Amino acid sequence: MAAPIIRVTAEDIDSGEGSVAELESGGFVVICAEPMYVAHEQRHQNGTVVLTLKRREPA
């Protein structure tokens, strides 16, 4: 396992809930605010990563 090179900290201001992610080289973090979310991640052989973002519909 490679050593982390980036540390990302995120906190939900309303709830106070937080999380820390440590990324290795080539890693990524996507932060979406409601109502958006990452619905799918597709990785291709050539190194391309396609992320599908969707909007949650109110219930």
N, C-alpha and C positions, 0 to 999 in steps of 0.2 A: 504494500500500500504506500502510495506517494504521500509526502508531507503536504498538509494544506498550505495554500498560498494566499487565500482570501477568507476572511471571516465576515459573514453578513448577519446582522442582528435586526430583527423586526419586532415591533410591538403594536398590538391593537390598542389604540388610545382609549376606546370606550370600555373594553373589558379588562385591560391590563395584561392580557395573555401575550406571551412573547415566545420567540424561538430564535435559536442561533444555528447557522449552517456554516460549516467549514468546507471550502471548495478546493479540490485538487486542480491541477492544470487541466484546462479543457472543460471544467464544470461550469454550470450556470444556475442562476436562481431567477425565477419569474414570480413577481409579486403582483397579484391581481386584487383590486378592491371590489367588494360586492357591488353590483350583482355579477361581475365577470369571474370566470374560473377557467382553469386549464382542463379541457375536456379530453384531449388525446395528445400523445407524443409519438411521433413516428421517426425512426432513425434509419437512414439509408446507408448503403454500403460505401458511398463516396464521402461520408462524414456529415452530410446535410442532416439537420434535425428540423422537423416541422412540428410546431406546436399549434393546436387548434384551441382558440379561446371562444367560449360561449357565454351568453348572458342568461342568468337565471330569470325565469319568469315569475312574477309574484303569484303566490298560491291563492 
